[in-house]
Structures are given as C-alpha cells and as structure tokens.
Amino acid sequence: MQNYKLEPIDMSIPEITEAERERFADLLFEIGAIKFGAFRLKLHETRPDAPLSPIYVNFRLLRSYPLALAYACTLLQKLTRPLHFDLLADIPTAATPIVAVLAYMTGYPMISPRQVSKSYGLGVEIDGDYQPGQTALLIDDLVSQADSKLEALAKLGAAGLHVTDLMMLLDRQQGGKALLEAQGYRVHLIATIEDLLRRYRETNAINSVRYQEVMAYLEL
C-alpha cells in the first residue's frame, strides 16, 4: 500500500527544483529502491577487481509503485520541454516501463534498441516504428560508465537515427556522464548520487558513517 504524498510539480520551470529533487530522493528511499551494503555492478564484468559498491539503486522497483513511477516520469517530462526530438528510445529493460509511461504522457512514439539481436522473425535491431533521419531522445534509468549507452547509440546510429540528447533519472558519478559529454552529447538528469546522499543525511535516513563510506567510494 502506497501511503506517501506526492508534491505538485511546477511544469512552467524546465529545470528540476531542489524541492522536487528532494521528493524524488525520498520516494526512492520509501519504496526500497536504495540499498546499502556491498554490491557487484555491471562494471565488475570487465573490472572484477573493482571495489564493491556500498550503494545500489534499483529502478526496476518503480514498475511496482505506480505513483512513484508517475512522479519520476513527470520530472522527466519536465526535462524534455526545451528539447527537440521525434522519438523516445529506451535502453531495456530497467528503463522500458519508464519510457513507455513517458511516451503515453507526452504523445511521442517510443522505440527500443535491442540488447540482443533476434535470430528469427524479422531479425530487427530496433523495436518500434521509425524513419532514418529522425532524432531520438535516448533514456535510461541511470548512468555509471556509459557502456550500455554507447551500445545503444551505435545501434541507433547504424539505423540512420540521430541522437543529440540523453536523459537519465540518476548519475552514479562514475565517469559516464563526462564520457558522453566529451563525445558531444547533452546529458540531462534528475539527480546525482551525491544529491541523494545529502538528502538522506539531512533527514537522518542514513548516519554519518554510511554517508562518508559512499562518498569515499565515489571519489575512487
């Protein structure tokens, strides 16, 4: 049962306000999407000796909490207002329900670059209807080191689609955002890991030891 209150979002301002960012952080904590401990991440597939992450963000939980999902999508919709694009593109699978809801809210068509190519049927690399020359806004749940973004960008580019902007709910502050921007892309975010930690420390959701542990990890 969802018993949290959703604060109104000022859609006349195209940036995320501090109050909206704080409410977003609170919602993630309330639904259990933020976990603390010692976690393996996707980067450990290529860097098995990398330190375990003391924080894990599970945006796949949003699909089970419709009000939290709606709030996140409304914040994303706000970020889209100054942008120019023809299509919304998700990176499966964590972002898929998020982008599906956003497509419904905005009226923009949605496409999905496949992580694994089909060996049957039409064998398409991208699900959905599109035309070469169109511009896609690429959306994912978070950015760490940008590997999955670069793979999706390559598939979209091979299909003749243009991407100038990427949008994520969260930046894990592990270099991915800077890498994408260095390649000429504009990256738009609701929050960073540091934003979440600051909010959780201010509200005593975490203690100072936990806060310093995660901050030290981000500085590695």
SEMI-712967 format. One line per field, with one value per residue (C-alpha): residue in three letters; residue number from 0; y, x, z; chain. Coordinates in nm, 2 decimals. Each point is the difference from the previous one (the first is absolute). Example, Ala and Ser with C-alpha at 12.3 -4.5 7.8 and 13.67 -1.06 7.14 Angstrom:
2
residuo <- c(ala | ser)
num <- c(0 | 1)
v <- c(-0.45 | 0.34)
u <- c(1.23 | 0.14)
w <- c(0.78 | -0.07)
cadena <- c(A | A)
***
This chain:
220
residuo <- c(met | gln | asn | tyr | lys | leu | glu | pro | ile | asp | met | ser | ile | pro | glu | ile | thr | glu | ala | glu | arg | glu | arg | phe | ala | asp | leu | leu | phe | glu | ile | gly | ala | ile | lys | phe | gly | ala | phe | arg | leu | lys | leu | his | glu | thr | arg | pro | asp | ala | pro | leu | ser | pro | ile | tyr | val | asn | phe | arg | leu | leu | arg | ser | tyr | pro | leu | ala | leu | ala | tyr | ala | cys | thr | leu | leu | gln | lys | leu | thr | arg | pro | leu | his | phe | asp | leu | leu | ala | asp | ile | pro | thr | ala | ala | thr | pro | ile | val | ala | val | leu | ala | tyr | met | thr | gly | tyr | pro | met | ile | ser | pro | arg | gln | val | ser | lys | ser | tyr | gly | leu | gly | val | glu | ile | asp | gly | asp | tyr | gln | pro | gly | gln | thr | ala | leu | leu | ile | asp | asp | leu | val | ser | gln | ala | asp | ser | lys | leu | glu | ala | leu | ala | lys | leu | gly | ala | ala | gly | leu | his | val | thr | asp | leu | met | met | leu | leu | asp | arg | gln | gln | gly | gly | lys | ala | leu | leu | glu | ala | gln | gly | tyr | arg | val | his | leu | ile | ala | thr | ile | glu | asp | leu | leu | arg | arg | tyr | arg | glu | thr | asn | ala | ile | asn | ser | val | arg | tyr | gln | glu | val | met | ala | tyr | leu | glu | leu)
num <- c(0 | 1 | 2 | 3 | 4 | 5 | 6 | 7 | 8 | 9 | 10 | 11 | 12 | 13 | 14 | 15 | 16 | 17 | 18 | 19 | 20 | 21 | 22 | 23 | 24 | 25 | 26 | 27 | 28 | 29 | 30 | 31 | 32 | 33 | 34 | 35 | 36 | 37 | 38 | 39 | 40 | 41 | 42 | 43 | 44 | 45 | 46 | 47 | 48 | 49 | 50 | 51 | 52 | 53 | 54 | 55 | 56 | 57 | 58 | 59 | 60 | 61 | 62 | 63 | 64 | 65 | 66 | 67 | 68 | 69 | 70 | 71 | 72 | 73 | 74 | 75 | 76 | 77 | 78 | 79 | 80 | 81 | 82 | 83 | 84 | 85 | 86 | 87 | 88 | 89 | 90 | 91 | 92 | 93 | 94 | 95 | 96 | 97 | 98 | 99 | 100 | 101 | 102 | 103 | 104 | 105 | 106 | 107 | 108 | 109 | 110 | 111 | 112 | 113 | 114 | 115 | 116 | 117 | 118 | 119 | 120 | 121 | 122 | 123 | 124 | 125 | 126 | 127 | 128 | 129 | 130 | 131 | 132 | 133 | 134 | 135 | 136 | 137 | 138 | 139 | 140 | 141 | 142 | 143 | 144 | 145 | 146 | 147 | 148 | 149 | 150 | 151 | 152 | 153 | 154 | 155 | 156 | 157 | 158 | 159 | 160 | 161 | 162 | 163 | 164 | 165 | 166 | 167 | 168 | 169 | 170 | 171 | 172 | 173 | 174 | 175 | 176 | 177 | 178 | 179 | 180 | 181 | 182 | 183 | 184 | 185 | 186 | 187 | 188 | 189 | 190 | 191 | 192 | 193 | 194 | 195 | 196 | 197 | 198 | 199 | 200 | 201 | 202 | 203 | 204 | 205 | 206 | 207 | 208 | 209 | 210 | 211 | 212 | 213 | 214 | 215 | 216 | 217 | 218 | 219)
v <- c(0.00 | 0.34 | 0.26 | 0.27 | 0.34 | 0.13 | 0.37 | 0.20 | 0.06 | 0.35 | -0.08 | 0.37 | -0.03 | -0.23 | -0.09 | -0.23 | 0.20 | -0.09 | -0.09 | -0.23 | -0.17 | -0.05 | -0.15 | -0.23 | -0.11 | -0.06 | -0.21 | -0.23 | -0.05 | -0.07 | -0.27 | -0.17 | 0.09 | 0.11 | -0.27 | 0.02 | -0.29 | -0.14 | -0.06 | -0.12 | 0.23 | -0.04 | 0.15 | -0.31 | -0.21 | 0.18 | 0.11 | -0.29 | 0.15 | 0.33 | 0.08 | -0.11 | 0.28 | 0.10 | 0.12 | -0.15 | 0.17 | -0.23 | 0.20 | -0.32 | 0.03 | 0.31 | -0.22 | -0.14 | 0.35 | 0.19 | 0.33 | 0.01 | -0.10 | 0.28 | 0.25 | -0.10 | 0.01 | 0.35 | 0.12 | -0.15 | 0.16 | 0.34 | -0.05 | -0.08 | 0.33 | 0.21 | -0.30 | -0.07 | -0.37 | -0.23 | -0.32 | -0.13 | -0.29 | -0.21 | -0.23 | -0.33 | -0.11 | 0.22 | 0.31 | -0.17 | 0.06 | 0.34 | 0.10 | -0.17 | 0.22 | 0.31 | -0.08 | -0.02 | 0.33 | 0.19 | -0.15 | -0.07 | -0.34 | -0.25 | -0.23 | -0.25 | -0.09 | -0.37 | -0.12 | -0.34 | -0.02 | -0.23 | -0.31 | -0.07 | 0.20 | 0.33 | 0.00 | 0.37 | 0.18 | 0.27 | -0.07 | 0.26 | 0.22 | 0.26 | 0.16 | 0.07 | 0.36 | 0.04 | 0.11 | -0.22 | 0.10 | -0.29 | -0.07 | -0.24 | -0.04 | 0.10 | 0.06 | -0.15 | -0.05 | 0.04 | -0.34 | -0.08 | 0.35 | -0.03 | -0.34 | 0.15 | 0.31 | -0.22 | -0.20 | 0.32 | 0.16 | -0.31 | 0.03 | 0.36 | 0.15 | 0.31 | 0.05 | 0.33 | -0.03 | -0.28 | 0.00 | -0.20 | 0.00 | -0.02 | 0.05 | -0.25 | 0.24 | -0.26 | 0.18 | -0.10 | 0.35 | 0.16 | -0.26 | 0.06 | 0.37 | -0.02 | -0.18 | 0.30 | -0.13 | 0.21 | -0.19 | 0.09 | -0.13 | 0.01 | -0.05 | -0.13 | -0.26 | 0.29 | 0.17 | -0.31 | -0.04 | 0.36 | -0.03 | -0.33 | 0.15 | 0.32 | -0.21 | -0.25 | -0.29 | -0.09 | 0.07 | 0.19 | -0.32 | -0.13 | 0.34 | 0.02 | -0.37 | 0.07 | 0.34 | -0.16 | -0.26 | 0.26 | 0.17 | -0.31)
u <- c(0.00 | 0.14 | -0.06 | 0.24 | -0.10 | 0.11 | 0.08 | -0.12 | 0.26 | 0.04 | 0.00 | 0.05 | 0.37 | 0.20 | 0.26 | -0.05 | -0.04 | 0.18 | -0.34 | -0.09 | 0.35 | -0.04 | -0.35 | 0.14 | 0.28 | -0.26 | -0.22 | 0.29 | 0.09 | -0.36 | -0.06 | 0.33 | 0.17 | 0.31 | 0.21 | 0.32 | 0.25 | 0.25 | -0.11 | 0.14 | -0.08 | 0.01 | 0.35 | 0.12 | -0.06 | 0.30 | 0.17 | -0.04 | 0.25 | -0.18 | -0.13 | -0.35 | -0.25 | -0.14 | -0.32 | -0.24 | -0.28 | -0.28 | -0.22 | -0.17 | -0.21 | -0.17 | -0.23 | -0.15 | -0.07 | -0.22 | -0.01 | 0.38 | 0.03 | -0.23 | 0.19 | 0.33 | -0.15 | -0.15 | 0.35 | 0.14 | -0.29 | 0.10 | 0.36 | -0.12 | -0.18 | 0.30 | 0.13 | -0.07 | -0.05 | -0.23 | 0.01 | 0.07 | 0.25 | 0.04 | 0.29 | -0.16 | -0.10 | 0.00 | -0.09 | -0.27 | -0.31 | 0.13 | 0.02 | -0.33 | -0.18 | 0.19 | -0.11 | -0.36 | 0.03 | 0.17 | -0.14 | 0.34 | 0.06 | 0.23 | 0.26 | 0.24 | 0.35 | 0.03 | 0.28 | -0.01 | -0.07 | -0.29 | 0.10 | -0.36 | -0.29 | 0.10 | 0.33 | -0.03 | 0.26 | -0.25 | -0.36 | -0.26 | -0.07 | 0.25 | 0.15 | 0.37 | 0.08 | -0.23 | 0.14 | -0.03 | 0.02 | 0.19 | -0.12 | 0.13 | -0.05 | 0.36 | 0.35 | 0.31 | 0.27 | -0.22 | 0.06 | -0.36 | -0.06 | 0.28 | -0.13 | -0.35 | 0.14 | 0.19 | -0.32 | -0.20 | 0.27 | 0.02 | -0.37 | 0.04 | -0.14 | 0.15 | 0.05 | 0.10 | -0.14 | 0.00 | -0.21 | 0.04 | -0.17 | 0.33 | 0.37 | 0.21 | 0.30 | 0.24 | 0.11 | -0.28 | -0.16 | 0.34 | 0.08 | -0.33 | 0.04 | 0.36 | -0.15 | -0.23 | -0.32 | -0.21 | -0.09 | -0.31 | -0.05 | -0.25 | 0.26 | 0.35 | 0.10 | 0.14 | -0.34 | -0.16 | 0.26 | -0.02 | -0.38 | 0.02 | 0.26 | -0.20 | -0.31 | 0.20 | -0.10 | 0.37 | 0.26 | 0.33 | 0.20 | -0.21 | 0.01 | 0.38 | 0.03 | -0.19 | 0.16 | 0.35 | -0.11 | -0.11 | 0.34 | 0.20)
w <- c(0.00 | -0.10 | 0.27 | -0.11 | -0.12 | -0.34 | -0.01 | -0.31 | -0.27 | -0.16 | -0.37 | -0.09 | 0.11 | -0.23 | 0.27 | 0.29 | 0.32 | 0.33 | 0.16 | -0.29 | 0.01 | 0.38 | -0.04 | -0.27 | 0.24 | 0.27 | -0.22 | -0.11 | 0.37 | 0.10 | -0.27 | 0.08 | -0.32 | 0.19 | 0.16 | 0.21 | 0.04 | -0.25 | -0.35 | -0.33 | -0.30 | -0.38 | 0.01 | 0.18 | -0.31 | -0.16 | 0.33 | 0.24 | 0.24 | 0.04 | 0.35 | 0.08 | 0.00 | 0.34 | -0.16 | -0.25 | -0.18 | -0.13 | -0.23 | -0.11 | 0.31 | -0.14 | -0.21 | 0.32 | 0.14 | -0.25 | 0.19 | 0.03 | -0.36 | -0.10 | 0.20 | -0.16 | -0.35 | 0.07 | 0.09 | -0.32 | -0.20 | 0.15 | -0.12 | -0.35 | -0.04 | -0.15 | -0.21 | -0.37 | -0.10 | -0.19 | 0.20 | 0.35 | 0.02 | 0.31 | 0.10 | 0.10 | 0.24 | 0.31 | -0.19 | -0.22 | 0.23 | 0.08 | -0.36 | -0.09 | 0.26 | -0.12 | -0.36 | 0.11 | 0.19 | -0.28 | -0.31 | -0.15 | -0.17 | 0.18 | -0.14 | 0.16 | -0.12 | 0.08 | 0.23 | -0.17 | -0.38 | -0.10 | -0.20 | -0.11 | -0.14 | -0.15 | 0.18 | 0.09 | 0.20 | 0.12 | 0.11 | -0.11 | -0.30 | -0.11 | -0.31 | -0.07 | 0.06 | 0.30 | 0.34 | 0.31 | 0.36 | 0.17 | 0.35 | 0.27 | 0.37 | 0.10 | -0.13 | 0.15 | -0.26 | -0.31 | -0.16 | -0.06 | -0.14 | -0.25 | -0.12 | -0.05 | -0.17 | -0.24 | -0.09 | -0.04 | -0.22 | -0.22 | -0.06 | -0.12 | 0.31 | 0.16 | 0.37 | 0.16 | 0.35 | 0.26 | 0.31 | 0.32 | 0.34 | 0.19 | -0.05 | 0.20 | -0.05 | -0.13 | -0.31 | -0.25 | -0.02 | -0.08 | -0.26 | -0.18 | 0.01 | -0.13 | -0.31 | -0.05 | 0.16 | 0.24 | 0.31 | 0.21 | 0.35 | 0.29 | 0.27 | 0.09 | 0.26 | 0.20 | -0.01 | 0.15 | 0.26 | 0.11 | 0.04 | 0.19 | 0.24 | 0.05 | 0.08 | 0.22 | -0.24 | 0.02 | 0.26 | -0.06 | -0.02 | -0.29 | -0.17 | 0.02 | -0.12 | -0.32 | -0.06 | 0.03 | -0.25 | -0.25 | 0.03 | -0.10)
cadena <- c(A | A | A | A | A | A | A | A | A | A | A | A | A | A | A | A | A | A | A | A | A | A | A | A | A | A | A | A | A | A | A | A | A | A | A | A | A | A | A | A | A | A | A | A | A | A | A | A | A | A | A | A | A | A | A | A | A | A | A | A | A | A | A | A | A | A | A | A | A | A | A | A | A | A | A | A | A | A | A | A | A | A | A | A | A | A | A | A | A | A | A | A | A | A | A | A | A | A | A | A | A | A | A | A | A | A | A | A | A | A | A | A | A | A | A | A | A | A | A | A | A | A | A | A | A | A | A | A | A | A | A | A | A | A | A | A | A | A | A | A | A | A | A | A | A | A | A | A | A | A | A | A | A | A | A | A | A | A | A | A | A | A | A | A | A | A | A | A | A | A | A | A | A | A | A | A | A | A | A | A | A | A | A | A | A | A | A | A | A | A | A | A | A | A | A | A | A | A | A | A | A | A | A | A | A | A | A | A | A | A | A | A | A | A | A | A | A | A | A | A)
***
